[in-house]
Amino acid sequence: MSRTLTLLAPAVALVLAACTPSVGTDVPARASAQLTGTLPAMNTFGAARVAAPARSNTSIAADFLDLSFQMESGRAIDRISRFEGPITVAVASGAPASLNADLDQLLARLRNEADIDITRTGSGGASITIETMPRARMQRVVPQAACFVVPRVSSWAEFRRARAGRALDWTTLETREQVAVFIPSDVSPQEVRDCLHEEIAQALGPLNDLYRLSDSVFNDDNFNAVLTGFDMLVLRAYYDDGLQSGMTRAQVASALPGILSRINPRGGVANGGRGSETPRTWITAIEAALGPGAGDEARITAAERALRIARQQQWTDTRLAFSYFALGRLTLSRDVETSIEAFQSASTIFERTAPGGIQSAHVDMQLAAFALSAGRTTEALRLTERALPAATRAQNASLMSTLLMIRAEALDDVGRASEARSVRLDSLAWGRYGFGSNAAVGARLTEVAALSPGR
């Protein structure tokens, strides 16, 4: 399992400058936004507040089985595997300063929400070992991974030695005993935290991702980066006493209704059935559109192919919306009209299928950038105000920072300079967590500032 780098993570990788109107030299403009002096202290998140899944237990059981008995590649997993007994987590030396606090919060959530017996340990022989290293060193071995998890090893050196054999094959596991998580050390605190959530979740439980899940980190669209209420419920079921390592899909399917009825009684009356299968052709098109190694034209062609497949499948869910979102992202700098139309279509679907969710917040950020560049400040203020609560709930600091930067520019444009300064200061504090370095925060600030016609 790995968290994919490149455009597949829709954190906030928009090409804002492409929408900037030209301004003649005789047009009065305020000074360019730039970082001056010391940045404010980095903002960090407290305990996450997540909502319980609203779907039926029948739907959740189907998702559980598809997540647990298949790899992302499509390979079947014959028998479920998990840790049996208390689980310990160790962090190798050299980890970024932010990792420990975020890990402690995650482990507390796993104990309280998923009822998993999991604790930190400083000694060797931990169930899960987290090792960090510079991203370039990691990608010399696994080029396309931002972070990843492997079984039967507890260090980078062991992983390198074991790569040639079958020891790292998850499908051969009977019981999980040792797992290693590898995370880059020279990325933003948010990316480190996102890797912790996704990779530890897969170290503990399901190994598959499903694009049909709108409320889960077990989804390669990467909209959700912090474990959701659905994810915690799945992990709680995974470690319920009614299951054990070695059970087949049929045995797990037989036990799940009773387990879910007990741990999620509200799911007995919730609506919703199982989502449809996602054909490999659509997944391949999305990966070609948003993955590495292709030029702009090829990416756009792949996004258009994904959208055609989604329509042919007669989807009306978030997979259709994500197809539009991908097309909107890829046409930002080439065809503004197509990009706006794609984002608006994505927005309509996301608001219907996941109202007020993190997906809509990402789209609203893009549309707010367009509105700001066109001088529609009232619309930019409305869109950013609407998006910020979802971005905050999802604990996405990079998205929050960008929304606040756009909002600050819009406030400046309508003459609310004092409020704009306060909002911009807040954006920098969140930017330090979301983007990491001062240079990265400054680059995003400059990119957003270039949108404003007032500059």
SULCOR-V759113 format. One record per residue. N is the residue number from 1. RES is the residue in three letters. PHI is phi in whole degrees, -180 to 180 (* if undefined). BURIAL is + if it has 16 or more other C-alpha atoms within 10 Angstrom, else -. D_CENTER is the distance of its C-alpha to the mean C-alpha in Angstrom with 2 decimals. Layout:
((N & RES & PHI & BURIAL & D_CENTER) (N & RES & PHI & BURIAL & D_CENTER))
//
This chain:
((1 & MET & * & + & 14.11) (2 & SER & -154 & + & 11.98) (3 & ARG & -90 & + & 8.70) (4 & THR & -79 & + & 9.92) (5 & LEU & -77 & - & 11.00) (6 & THR & 75 & - & 12.40) (7 & LEU & -69 & + & 11.53) (8 & LEU & -61 & + & 9.29) (9 & ALA & -88 & + & 6.24) (10 & PRO & -83 & + & 7.48) (11 & ALA & -54 & + & 7.22) (12 & VAL & -168 & + & 10.96) (13 & ALA & -98 & - & 12.93) (14 & LEU & -90 & + & 15.71) (15 & VAL & -98 & + & 19.36) (16 & LEU & -66 & + & 20.92) (17 & ALA & -63 & + & 24.33) (18 & ALA & -63 & + & 25.00) (19 & CYS & -98 & + & 25.80) (20 & THR & -75 & + & 28.11) (21 & PRO & -73 & - & 31.67) (22 & SER & -76 & - & 34.52) (23 & VAL & -128 & - & 36.62) (24 & GLY & -67 & - & 40.21) (25 & THR & -70 & - & 41.71) (26 & ASP & -92 & - & 44.00) (27 & VAL & -94 & - & 41.26) (28 & PRO & -60 & - & 40.83) (29 & ALA & -146 & - & 37.36) (30 & ARG & -75 & - & 36.03) (31 & ALA & -64 & - & 35.10) (32 & SER & -65 & - & 31.89) (33 & ALA & -73 & + & 29.04) (34 & GLN & -155 & - & 28.75) (35 & LEU & -80 & - & 28.00) (36 & THR & -127 & - & 31.27) (37 & GLY & 71 & - & 32.17) (38 & THR & -88 & - & 29.85) (39 & LEU & -71 & - & 26.34) (40 & PRO & -64 & - & 25.79) (41 & ALA & -60 & - & 24.49) (42 & MET & -68 & - & 20.77) (43 & ASN & -78 & + & 19.26) (44 & THR & -134 & + & 17.30) (45 & PHE & -98 & - & 15.96) (46 & GLY & -90 & - & 18.12) (47 & ALA & -62 & - & 17.59) (48 & ALA & -71 & + & 14.85) (49 & ARG & -113 & - & 16.52) (50 & VAL & -115 & - & 15.06) (51 & ALA & -92 & - & 16.96) (52 & ALA & -68 & + & 18.48) (53 & PRO & -62 & + & 17.74) (54 & ALA & -97 & + & 20.26) (55 & ARG & -81 & + & 20.96) (56 & SER & -76 & + & 24.04) (57 & ASN & -64 & + & 24.42) (58 & THR & -62 & + & 25.63) (59 & SER & -65 & + & 22.34) (60 & ILE & -64 & + & 20.39) (61 & ALA & -62 & + & 22.91) (62 & ALA & -64 & - & 22.41) (63 & ASP & -64 & + & 18.63) (64 & PHE & -57 & + & 19.41) (65 & LEU & -65 & + & 21.92) (66 & ASP & -69 & + & 19.89) (67 & LEU & -72 & + & 17.05) (68 & SER & -94 & + & 19.72) (69 & PHE & -118 & + & 22.36) (70 & GLN & -155 & + & 20.75) (71 & MET & -83 & + & 18.86) (72 & GLU & -59 & - & 16.28) (73 & SER & -71 & - & 19.36) (74 & GLY & 104 & - & 21.26) (75 & ARG & -65 & - & 23.56) (76 & ALA & -78 & - & 24.85) (77 & ILE & -110 & + & 24.78) (78 & ASP & -74 & + & 28.22) (79 & ARG & -136 & + & 27.86) (80 & ILE & -73 & + & 25.25) (81 & SER & -133 & + & 24.91) (82 & ARG & -160 & + & 23.83) (83 & PHE & -76 & + & 25.24) (84 & GLU & -111 & - & 28.54) (85 & GLY & 101 & - & 29.59) (86 & PRO & -58 & - & 28.14) (87 & ILE & -114 & + & 25.10) (88 & THR & -116 & + & 25.12) (89 & VAL & -129 & + & 22.56) (90 & ALA & -121 & + & 23.86) (91 & VAL & -116 & + & 22.53) (92 & ALA & -68 & - & 24.51) (93 & SER & -63 & - & 26.16) (94 & GLY & 94 & - & 24.73) (95 & ALA & -72 & + & 21.30) (96 & PRO & -59 & + & 20.02) (97 & ALA & -60 & - & 21.43) (98 & SER & -74 & - & 18.24) (99 & LEU & -64 & + & 17.17) (100 & ASN & -64 & - & 19.90) (101 & ALA & -65 & - & 19.34) (102 & ASP & -67 & + & 15.62) (103 & LEU & -66 & + & 16.71) (104 & ASP & -61 & - & 19.57) (105 & GLN & -63 & - & 17.58) (106 & LEU & -64 & + & 15.36) (107 & LEU & -65 & + & 18.60) (108 & ALA & -63 & + & 20.34) (109 & ARG & -65 & + & 17.88) (110 & LEU & -64 & + & 18.31) (111 & ARG & -70 & - & 22.04) (112 & ASN & -80 & - & 22.32) (113 & GLU & -97 & - & 19.97) (114 & ALA & -101 & + & 19.99) (115 & ASP & 57 & + & 23.51) (116 & ILE & -101 & + & 22.89) (117 & ASP & -82 & - & 25.48) (118 & ILE & -137 & + & 23.38) (119 & THR & -142 & + & 24.59) (120 & ARG & -78 & - & 24.57) (121 & THR & -143 & + & 27.44) (122 & GLY & -100 & - & 28.89) (123 & SER & -96 & - & 30.96) (124 & GLY & -75 & - & 30.55) (125 & GLY & 75 & - & 30.00) (126 & ALA & -71 & + & 26.79) (127 & SER & -64 & + & 24.98) (128 & ILE & -125 & + & 21.69) (129 & THR & -113 & + & 22.07) (130 & ILE & -104 & + & 19.44) (131 & GLU & -125 & + & 20.67) (132 & THR & -115 & + & 19.51) (133 & MET & -164 & + & 21.06) (134 & PRO & -57 & - & 20.94) (135 & ARG & -59 & + & 18.42) (136 & ALA & -61 & - & 21.45) (137 & ARG & -65 & - & 23.07) (138 & MET & -65 & + & 20.17) (139 & GLN & -80 & - & 19.80) (140 & ARG & -66 & - & 23.54) (141 & VAL & -102 & - & 23.14) (142 & VAL & -126 & - & 19.74) (143 & PRO & -59 & - & 19.32) (144 & GLN & -101 & + & 16.04) (145 & ALA & -102 & + & 13.94) (146 & ALA & -80 & + & 11.92) (147 & CYS & -168 & + & 12.61) (148 & PHE & -160 & + & 14.12) (149 & VAL & -132 & + & 16.30) (150 & VAL & -138 & + & 19.88) (151 & PRO & -91 & + & 22.70) (152 & ARG & 68 & + & 26.25) (153 & VAL & -136 & + & 25.87) (154 & SER & -134 & + & 25.40) (155 & SER & -158 & + & 25.40) (156 & TRP & -63 & + & 24.64) (157 & ALA & -63 & - & 28.35) (158 & GLU & -64 & - & 28.43) (159 & PHE & -60 & + & 25.50) (160 & ARG & -61 & - & 27.42) (161 & ARG & -71 & - & 30.55) (162 & ALA & -90 & - & 29.11) (163 & ARG & -61 & - & 27.37) (164 & ALA & -78 & - & 30.53) (165 & GLY & -103 & - & 31.06) (166 & ARG & -99 & - & 29.52) (167 & ALA & -62 & + & 28.55) (168 & LEU & -90 & + & 24.83) (169 & ASP & -84 & - & 24.87) (170 & TRP & -61 & + & 22.96) (171 & THR & -70 & + & 25.21) (172 & THR & -94 & - & 28.23) (173 & LEU & -74 & + & 27.21) (174 & GLU & -103 & + & 29.36) (175 & THR & -139 & - & 28.12) (176 & ARG & -86 & + & 25.41) (177 & GLU & -124 & + & 27.18) (178 & GLN & -135 & + & 25.49) (179 & VAL & -139 & + & 21.93) (180 & ALA & -118 & + & 20.60) (181 & VAL & -114 & + & 17.15) (182 & PHE & -115 & + & 17.12) (183 & ILE & -134 & + & 15.07) (184 & PRO & -68 & + & 16.16) (185 & SER & -95 & + & 18.28) (186 & ASP & -112 & + & 18.51) (187 & VAL & -121 & + & 15.09) (188 & SER & -68 & + & 13.98) (189 & PRO & -54 & + & 13.83) (190 & GLN & -65 & + & 10.28) (191 & GLU & -67 & + & 9.26) (192 & VAL & -60 & + & 11.72) (193 & ARG & -63 & + & 10.44) (194 & ASP & -59 & + & 6.85) (195 & CYS & -63 & + & 9.07) (196 & LEU & -57 & + & 11.43) (197 & HIS & -64 & + & 9.55) (198 & GLU & -69 & + & 8.41) (199 & GLU & -75 & + & 11.73) (200 & ILE & -69 & + & 13.99) (201 & ALA & -59 & + & 13.01) (202 & GLN & -80 & + & 14.04) (203 & ALA & -63 & + & 16.92) (204 & LEU & -85 & + & 18.16) (205 & GLY & -136 & + & 17.61) (206 & PRO & -57 & + & 16.46) (207 & LEU & -112 & + & 15.94) (208 & ASN & -106 & + & 14.92) (209 & ASP & -125 & + & 12.01) (210 & LEU & -127 & + & 13.14) (211 & TYR & -65 & + & 12.24) (212 & ARG & -77 & + & 14.43) (213 & LEU & -86 & + & 12.34) (214 & SER & -89 & + & 11.11) (215 & ASP & -125 & + & 10.64) (216 & SER & -153 & + & 8.88) (217 & VAL & -78 & + & 6.34) (218 & PHE & -80 & + & 9.18) (219 & ASN & -157 & + & 8.17) (220 & ASP & -74 & + & 7.89) (221 & ASP & -74 & + & 6.95) (222 & ASN & 60 & + & 3.15) (223 & PHE & -66 & + & 4.15) (224 & ASN & -89 & + & 4.06) (225 & ALA & -117 & + & 3.39) (226 & VAL & -109 & + & 7.18) (227 & LEU & -53 & + & 9.49) (228 & THR & -94 & + & 10.98) (229 & GLY & -62 & + & 14.69) (230 & PHE & -62 & + & 14.56) (231 & ASP & -61 & + & 12.97) (232 & MET & -66 & + & 15.68) (233 & LEU & -66 & + & 18.28) (234 & VAL & -61 & + & 17.59) (235 & LEU & -67 & + & 17.91) (236 & ARG & -64 & + & 20.96) (237 & ALA & -66 & + & 22.52) (238 & TYR & -60 & + & 21.81) (239 & TYR & -106 & + & 23.90) (240 & ASP & -68 & + & 26.46) (241 & ASP & -63 & - & 30.06) (242 & GLY & -76 & - & 30.54) (243 & LEU & -119 & + & 28.56) (244 & GLN & -158 & + & 29.23) (245 & SER & -57 & + & 28.53) (246 & GLY & 97 & + & 30.44) (247 & MET & -73 & - & 30.25) (248 & THR & -81 & + & 30.08) (249 & ARG & -60 & + & 28.01) (250 & ALA & -63 & - & 31.14) (251 & GLN & -67 & - & 31.69) (252 & VAL & -66 & + & 28.19) (253 & ALA & -61 & - & 28.46) (254 & SER & -71 & - & 31.77) (255 & ALA & -84 & - & 30.55) (256 & LEU & -60 & + & 27.33) (257 & PRO & -55 & - & 29.13) (258 & GLY & -68 & - & 31.04) (259 & ILE & -63 & + & 28.17) (260 & LEU & -68 & + & 25.92) (261 & SER & -62 & - & 29.00) (262 & ARG & -79 & - & 29.60) (263 & ILE & -92 & - & 26.19) (264 & ASN & -140 & + & 24.97) (265 & PRO & -60 & - & 28.26) (266 & ARG & -67 & + & 26.82) (267 & GLY & -72 & + & 25.29) (268 & GLY & -74 & - & 28.86) (269 & VAL & -117 & - & 29.37) (270 & ALA & -71 & - & 26.01) (271 & ASN & -88 & - & 25.95) (272 & GLY & 116 & - & 23.95) (273 & GLY & -110 & - & 24.43) (274 & ARG & -72 & - & 22.54) (275 & GLY & -73 & + & 20.53) (276 & SER & -74 & - & 22.01) (277 & GLU & -67 & - & 21.31) (278 & THR & -102 & - & 19.26) (279 & PRO & -65 & - & 21.77) (280 & ARG & -61 & - & 21.17) (281 & THR & -63 & - & 22.51) (282 & TRP & -70 & + & 19.65) (283 & ILE & -60 & - & 17.02) (284 & THR & -62 & - & 19.24) (285 & ALA & -65 & + & 19.52) (286 & ILE & -64 & + & 15.81) (287 & GLU & -64 & + & 15.51) (288 & ALA & -68 & + & 18.63) (289 & ALA & -71 & + & 17.47) (290 & LEU & -114 & + & 14.20) (291 & GLY & -92 & + & 15.08) (292 & PRO & -85 & + & 17.67) (293 & GLY & 90 & - & 21.41) (294 & ALA & -131 & - & 22.41) (295 & GLY & -80 & - & 24.07) (296 & ASP & -60 & - & 23.24) (297 & GLU & -62 & - & 25.69) (298 & ALA & -65 & - & 24.45) (299 & ARG & -63 & + & 20.82) (300 & ILE & -63 & + & 22.10) (301 & THR & -61 & + & 24.36) (302 & ALA & -66 & + & 21.63) (303 & ALA & -64 & + & 19.59) (304 & GLU & -65 & + & 22.89) (305 & ARG & -66 & + & 23.50) (306 & ALA & -61 & + & 20.24) (307 & LEU & -66 & + & 21.28) (308 & ARG & -62 & - & 24.76) (309 & ILE & -63 & + & 23.66) (310 & ALA & -60 & + & 21.57) (311 & ARG & -69 & - & 24.72) (312 & GLN & -63 & - & 26.97) (313 & GLN & -75 & - & 25.05) (314 & GLN & 60 & - & 25.71) (315 & TRP & -71 & - & 22.18) (316 & THR & -128 & - & 21.69) (317 & ASP & -100 & + & 18.21) (318 & THR & -67 & + & 14.65) (319 & ARG & -70 & + & 15.23) (320 & LEU & -66 & + & 18.01) (321 & ALA & -62 & + & 16.08) (322 & PHE & -67 & + & 13.34) (323 & SER & -63 & + & 16.42) (324 & TYR & -64 & + & 17.80) (325 & PHE & -61 & + & 14.71) (326 & ALA & -61 & + & 14.78) (327 & LEU & -63 & + & 18.52) (328 & GLY & -61 & + & 18.30) (329 & ARG & -61 & + & 16.16) (330 & LEU & -78 & + & 18.55) (331 & THR & -99 & + & 21.69) (332 & LEU & -51 & + & 21.10) (333 & SER & -92 & + & 23.68) (334 & ARG & -118 & - & 25.98) (335 & ASP & -147 & - & 26.52) (336 & VAL & -60 & - & 25.66) (337 & GLU & -62 & - & 27.21) (338 & THR & -63 & - & 25.24) (339 & SER & -62 & + & 21.97) (340 & ILE & -62 & + & 22.85) (341 & GLU & -61 & - & 24.01) (342 & ALA & -66 & + & 20.85) (343 & PHE & -64 & + & 18.67) (344 & GLN & -66 & + & 21.28) (345 & SER & -64 & + & 21.24) (346 & ALA & -61 & + & 17.48) (347 & SER & -61 & + & 17.99) (348 & THR & -61 & - & 20.86) (349 & ILE & -71 & + & 19.13) (350 & PHE & -60 & + & 15.98) (351 & GLU & -68 & + & 18.46) (352 & ARG & -81 & - & 20.51) (353 & THR & -92 & - & 18.06) (354 & ALA & -140 & - & 15.55) (355 & PRO & -58 & - & 17.72) (356 & GLY & 68 & + & 16.49) (357 & GLY & -90 & + & 12.83) (358 & ILE & -65 & + & 9.72) (359 & GLN & -61 & + & 10.25) (360 & SER & -63 & + & 13.75) (361 & ALA & -63 & + & 12.94) (362 & HIS & -63 & + & 11.35) (363 & VAL & -68 & + & 14.48) (364 & ASP & -60 & + & 16.76) (365 & MET & -62 & + & 15.88) (366 & GLN & -64 & + & 16.97) (367 & LEU & -68 & + & 19.99) (368 & ALA & -66 & + & 20.89) (369 & ALA & -64 & + & 21.12) (370 & PHE & -61 & + & 23.44) (371 & ALA & -63 & + & 25.42) (372 & LEU & -62 & + & 25.94) (373 & SER & -66 & + & 27.17) (374 & ALA & -90 & + & 29.54) (375 & GLY & 82 & + & 30.98) (376 & ARG & -92 & + & 29.79) (377 & THR & -66 & + & 28.99) (378 & THR & -61 & + & 29.37) (379 & GLU & -67 & + & 26.69) (380 & ALA & -62 & + & 24.32) (381 & LEU & -66 & + & 25.04) (382 & ARG & -66 & - & 24.57) (383 & LEU & -67 & + & 21.17) (384 & THR & -68 & + & 19.79) (385 & GLU & -63 & + & 21.42) (386 & ARG & -69 & + & 19.89) (387 & ALA & -82 & + & 16.28) (388 & LEU & -61 & + & 16.45) (389 & PRO & -60 & + & 16.70) (390 & ALA & -68 & + & 13.45) (391 & ALA & -63 & + & 11.62) (392 & THR & -69 & + & 13.68) (393 & ARG & -60 & + & 13.09) (394 & ALA & -79 & + & 9.29) (395 & GLN & 56 & + & 10.34) (396 & ASN & -102 & + & 8.72) (397 & ALA & -68 & + & 11.81) (398 & SER & -66 & + & 11.49) (399 & LEU & -69 & + & 11.30) (400 & MET & -58 & + & 14.01) (401 & SER & -61 & + & 16.04) (402 & THR & -66 & + & 16.18) (403 & LEU & -60 & + & 17.14) (404 & LEU & -68 & + & 19.76) (405 & MET & -64 & + & 21.09) (406 & ILE & -62 & + & 21.63) (407 & ARG & -63 & + & 23.22) (408 & ALA & -62 & + & 25.46) (409 & GLU & -63 & + & 26.73) (410 & ALA & -64 & + & 27.54) (411 & LEU & -64 & + & 29.34) (412 & ASP & -60 & + & 31.34) (413 & ASP & -66 & + & 32.27) (414 & VAL & -102 & - & 33.81) (415 & GLY & 84 & - & 35.67) (416 & ARG & -101 & - & 33.75) (417 & ALA & -65 & - & 33.67) (418 & SER & -64 & - & 33.68) (419 & GLU & -65 & - & 30.69) (420 & ALA & -62 & + & 28.88) (421 & ARG & -63 & + & 29.56) (422 & SER & -65 & - & 28.16) (423 & VAL & -65 & + & 24.91) (424 & ARG & -65 & + & 24.59) (425 & LEU & -62 & + & 25.23) (426 & ASP & -63 & + & 22.43) (427 & SER & -63 & + & 20.06) (428 & LEU & -70 & + & 21.19) (429 & ALA & -64 & + & 20.67) (430 & TRP & -73 & + & 16.99) (431 & GLY & -63 & + & 16.78) (432 & ARG & -64 & + & 18.13) (433 & TYR & -79 & + & 15.18) (434 & GLY & -78 & + & 12.52) (435 & PHE & -108 & + & 14.49) (436 & GLY & 95 & + & 16.76) (437 & SER & -73 & + & 20.18) (438 & ASN & -59 & - & 22.69) (439 & ALA & -64 & - & 22.98) (440 & ALA & -68 & - & 19.34) (441 & VAL & -63 & + & 19.71) (442 & GLY & -63 & + & 23.06) (443 & ALA & -64 & - & 21.93) (444 & ARG & -67 & + & 19.44) (445 & LEU & -62 & + & 22.26) (446 & THR & -66 & + & 24.73) (447 & GLU & -63 & + & 22.66) (448 & VAL & -70 & + & 22.28) (449 & ALA & -60 & + & 25.91) (450 & ALA & -65 & + & 27.13) (451 & LEU & -72 & + & 26.16) (452 & SER & -70 & + & 28.74) (453 & PRO & -60 & + & 32.13) (454 & GLY & -68 & + & 33.71) (455 & ARG & -97 & + & 32.97))
//
